[in-house]
Amino acid sequence: MSQDSTTVPETSRKLSGRRRREIVAVLLFSGGPIFESSIPLSVFGIDRQDAGVPRYRLLVCAGEDVPLRTTGGLELTAPYGLEALSRAGTVVVPAWRSITQPPPAAALDALRRAHEEGARIVGLCTGAFVLAAAGLLDGRPATTHWMYAPTLAKRYPSVHVDPRELFVDDGDVLTSAGTAAGIDLCLHIVRTDHGADAAGALARRLVVPPRRSGGQERYLDRSLPEEIGADPLAEVVAWALEHLHEQFDVEALAARAYMSRRTFDRRFRSLTGSAPLQWLITQRVLQAQRLLETSDYSVDEVAGRCGFRSPVALRGHFRRQLGSSPAAYRAAYRARRPQGGAPDRGPDRLERAERLGGGDRAEVLEQRPGEHAMPLRRPGGPVTHTSHHHHPPHSPHPPGGTDPGKPDSDAYAPRLPEQATGRAPGRPTLPGQRERPVG
């Protein structure tokens, strides 16, 4: 179950033996990054009862009998070993040092035993690889850092890897995306255990939003597992990435690899963990993302330069993968990059567009220094596909320029909020919501 679900999976499995629900064990390994390792320590290890946050009891456990070295050469000392996991109602694996190296067998056995005895198991970032190695993700949905998601899917094909989510709650097993998404998942755990008020109080103490919307789609890159570099398919993949502006299909890629379509599909999936058609569509969407961020091409032009057969095809795939229309994505991206360091109140404008009709069909006004307010061009009709990610509608057209293909510079940055309010002169300011966090 993803972070956007309104219901929470059942987590009321009976704990056996000495396990207590308020005890959280954090399993550390040598070589784990310090940031990810520190997240559950900070969330569950500090007494914040004065702020209305119920107290957990933290057990920091070493997952192996070696010095626990971390970022910058620091060496940590854990007060407990694997035996302490037998007391925990929740076990958190914040990170694993290498996605190509198997975790210690003793640690995997301890995790399996904890799960069998009713403990909730949590993997942050690359900690998902430890859970997968223990067999705890077999047949389950899971996520990890987008950069490692293809490798996780390839190495553990029985895991249903979703690289779009910030975290996935599957009841007694939970996983998160990379780095800061670990905070999102830990806050979700507090919310599940003690309610929204407790999670909100903790979020205020940590100075983070209590719940982020969206996922990690905007951070996706064209990365593929490192193992593909030495494979004959690497040349075909490189050609595809260099020719995304052309219209070609998987049959064409299979022909370039001198393989049948069936053989090509099988080889490609074994190397990347993804079907070639889905991979190709994703690359075209990612290329569209970059053009929407760095150029003033119209949506129709972006579609053509990314190999889509029509703007309608681009809008459909873009919304399915990113939960937003191309025009709304561009408006949101530029709203996050204001000029002159002025406070970014872009969502005020976005909320106003929603009230005026929302989506791609909302007519929003934009005014530039020394110009009269001009209505923005309306693109085509709305896309009817819905997504479980909610993104507020945005202004459908970017600030224009003399050269529609010129990359963004300071001169092409969005207007200041007070210069691009979407209001007729003299009308009062409408209250808006705070900006939706993006990182």
N, C-alpha and C positions, 0 to 999 in steps of 0.2 A: 504494500500500500504506500502510495507516495505521500509526500508532505502536504499536498493540497487536498487530501481527502478530509471530509468532514467527520468521518467516524474513525475510531481508533480500534485496531485489531485487538482481539482478546489477549490479554497478557496475564490472566489470573491462574497460570499454571501453579500447581501446588509445589512449594519448596520442600525438599526433603532434608533430613539430617539437621546439621547446625546452621543451615543457611538462613539469613535474615534479609528481608527486602530492603532495609535501609542501609545495608552494607554494599559498597561499590568497590570492586577490586579493579585496579588498573594494571594491565600486564605490559611491562616494558621490556624491550630488547635492545641490545647494543646496536648502535648505528641508526637508531630511530631519530627523526628530526625533533628538535626540542619544542618547536611551536605546537605541533600536533600532540606531542606527549604532554604538554602543559595544559591543554584545554580541559580534559576531564579532571585534572588535579585542581584547577582553579574553580571549576563548576561545582564539583562534589566534595572538595577537601577543605573549604573555608566556611567557618561558621558565620552565617549571615541571618541568624534568627531575629536580630534587631530590625532587619528590613522586611521581615515577614516571609523569609525563605526557610522552609523546613530543613532541618539538618540531616545530612547523610554522614555515614561513617566510612572513611576512605581507607583502603588498604592498598599500598603501592607494592607491587610484586615483581620480582625479577623473573623473566621468562627463561633465563639460561644462566649457568654458573660461570659467567665471564664478566669482566668489568663493563659497565653500561656506559659506553662512550656515546656522545651525542654531538650536535652541531658545535663547530668551533673547537673541538677537542675537549669539551667539558666531560667530566666523568661523574656519573650519578651513582648513588648508593641506595638501593631499595631495602626497606626494613623487613620485607617479607619475601618468601619464595613461593613456588607453585603450590605448596601445601595450604597457603592461606586462601586460595580460590575456593576451597571447600566450605567457606563461611559466607560467601558473597551471594546476594540475590541478583546482582548485576555484575557482569565482567566486561570491561572495556579494553579493546586492543586498539590503541590510538594510531599505530603505524607499524610498518614492517620495513626493514632496511633495504630489501632488494626484491623486485618482482620476479627475478629469475632464480632466486635461491629458496629452497624449501625451508620452512620453519622447523625448529627443534621438535622431535617426535614427542618428547615429554610434555611440552607445552600443548601440542595438539591433543594428546590424551587427556590432559587436565581440562581443556575446553570442552571436549566431548562429554566428559564426566559431569562438568558443571551444567551443560545443557540437558543431559539426561535427568539430572536432579532438579530441574525446573528453573535454573537460573536464566536470566535474560542476557543474551550475548550481543555485544555491540562492536562493530568494526568501523573505525574512522579512517577515511582516506585509504592508504595501502593496507590498513589493517584488514580490509576485506579479503586480501589474498591469504591471510592466516585463517580466517573463517572458512574460506573455500577449500584450503588445504586440509582442514579438519573435517570436511564433508558437510558442514553446517549450512551451506548455501545451495546444496543440491536441490534442484527443482523449485528454487525460490527466486523471487525478484531481488535484485541487489544493485547497488551502484558503487562507484569509486571515483577517483579523480578522472576527469574526461581523458586525460592523456594516457592513462593506463587501462581504460575500459576495453579497448580492442584486445589487449593482451589477456585480461581477465576472462573475456569471452572465449578466446582461443584456447587458453590453458584449461579452463573448466567449462566445457560446452554444456553441461547440465545446469549451469547457473544462468538465469534470465537477466542479463546485464542491461541496465537502462542508463546510458551516460547522460541523460537529460536532467535527472533529478538531483536536487541538493541532498536529499536523504530518502531512504526507503524504510518504512516501518512494516515489517512482516510479522508483527506480534512479538514472538520471543527471540527473533533475530533481526537486528537493525544495522544498516550500513549508511555511510555518508560519503559525499563527494570530498574533494580535497580541501585541506587547510581550513579556511574559515567556515566551511560547511559543517565541520565538526562541532562548532559552537551551536549552529542551528539544530543539529540533532540532539545535543546535550540539553538545550533548552526545551526541545520537544519531549524529552524524557521527563524533565521536571514538570512540564505541563501535564503529561499523562499521569504522573504520580500524584501531583498535588494541585492541579488546576491552573487556569490561566492567570489568576492573580499572583500566585507564587512565581510562575515563569516570568510574568511582567516585572515583578519586583527584582528578580535576579537580572533580567535584561537591563534594567535601569542601572544597577550597580556595575554591570559589565560595560555599560555605555554602548549597547548594541540594540538593534531592533528586535522585538520579541518574536517576530515571525517575518521572514522574507518571502515575498512571492517570486514566481518564476523559477528558473532552474539554472543549470550550468550551460545551456545551449549557446549563449552568447560568447562563451569562452572556448568553444570547440575549435580545434585547429585541423589542418589537413594531415596531422600526424598518423602514421601507421606503425605497427610494432617494428622494433628494430630488426627482428629476424627476417623481414621481407627483403632487406637490402641485398642479400646474397642470392636471392631466388630469381629465376628467369622471369617471373612475373613482374619484377621490380621495374624493368624497362617499359612494360606495358602501362603500369601504374604511373610512371613518370610522364609518359606520353599523354595519358589521359589528363593529368593535372596541367600540362602545358597547353592543352587544346580544349579546355572547358568552354571556350567561346564557340566551338563548333558543335553541330548537331550530330551526335553519334550515339549508338546504343551498346549494350553489352555484347551483342552479336559481333559488332565491329571489333571490340576488344578481344573477344575470343579468337577472331580471325587473325589479329595481329600476334597473338600468342601461339598460333598454329594449333589450336585445340578446338574440340567440339564444344558447344555451349555447355553441355552437361559436365564435361571434364573441367572446363574453365570455372564453372560455378563451384564445383567441389574443391578445386585447388585454391581458389580465391578465398572461400570461406575457411578452409583449414589454416590459411596463413593469417587472415585478419580477424576472424570471428564474425564477419559480416557478409551478407549476400552482396554480390557485385552491383546489382541494380540499386539496392538501398545505398551502398557506398557512393555510387555515381551521383545519385540524386542529392545526397548530403553534400558532396563536394560542390555541386552547382549552387546549392543554397548558401554554402559558406562563401563562395565567390561572390554571390549576390550581396551577402552581408558586407563584404569588404568594399564593393563598389558603392553601396548605399552609404557607407561611412566616409568614403574618401573621394567621391565624385559628385557631380551635379547631374548625372545622367537621369533621365526620367525612368520610371519603373518599366515602361515598355522597352526602353533602350537597354536597361539592365538585364531584362529577360533575354533579349537577343544576344548580349555579350556573355551570357552564362550558358548558352546552348539550350535554353528552353524554347519549345516550339511556339509558345504564345505567352503573353503576360498572364493569362488566366492560369496556365500551368505553373508559372512562378508563384503567383499568389497562393494557389492551393498548397503546393509543397512547402512554401515559406511558412504559412500559417500552421500547417501540421507539425512542422519541426520546431518552430520558434514561438508558436502561440500568438502571433501578431502578423498584421499585414506588412508588406515592405514599406509602404508610406508611413505607417505608424512607427515601425522600427527606426526609420531614418529620423523622424521627428523626435523620438525619445532619445536617440543617440546624440543628436545635436543639442537637445535641451540640457544634457548633462555637461555641455562644454560651453558655458557662458563666457562672454567677453569681459575683460577688465576686472575679473575677480568678484563681480557682483554676485549676491546670493542667487542661487539657481532656484527659481520658483516656477520652472517649466510645467510641473504637474497642475498648477493653478489653471493654466491654459488648457491642459488636457482634460481636467475635470469639467471645465466649461464646455469644451467640445462635446463631451459625453452628454451634458445636459441639453445641448442644442440639437442632439440627434445622434452623435457619436459615430465612431468608426470612420471608414473611408469617405463617407458622404457628408461629414460635417464641414460646413463652410466656415473657416476660421480666417480672420483678418491678420495681416502682418504689416507692420509699418517700419520703415527704415529711416535713419536720420535724414532730414531734409526732404522726405517724400510724404505723399498722402497715403493713407491706409489703402491697400489694394487687396481685393479678395483673392484668395489662393485658388488655383485651378482644381476642380474636382476630378479625381480619377474615376475609373469605371465603378460599376455597382458593387455592393458589398459582397464579401465571400461568406457563404452560409455555413461553412464548416466550423464546428465549435471545438475548443480544446479545453482540457482540464486545467491548463495554465491560464490565469486571468491577467490580461494586460490591458490597462485603460487605453481607450482610443486616443490617437494623437493627431496633430496637424498633418494633413496628407501630402504636403509638398514642401521641399526645403527652400531656404533662401536662394534666390536666383543669382545669376552672374552673367557676365558678358560671354564667357566661354563655358557652355554647359558641360563640357567634359573635363574641366580643370579640377585637379584635386583640391581638397579643402586647405585653406590657409587662414590666417587671421581675418582676412577680408571676406572669407566665405563662411566664417563661424556664424552661429545663430545670433539674432538680434537680442539685445538685453530684454528681459521680461517686460519692462515698462515701455519698450519700443515695439513689442510684438504681443500685445495683450489680447488681441482678438475682440476688442471692444470698439465701438464707435466713440469718437472724442466726446468727452464730457460725461460718459456713463460711469456709474460708481463701480469700484472694484468688487468683484465677487470673491468670497472666501474660497480658498482651495485647500486641498490636503497636502500633507508633507510629501516630499519626494520619495518615491519608492526606491529603497536601496538596491544597488546593482552589483555590489562586490561581495 
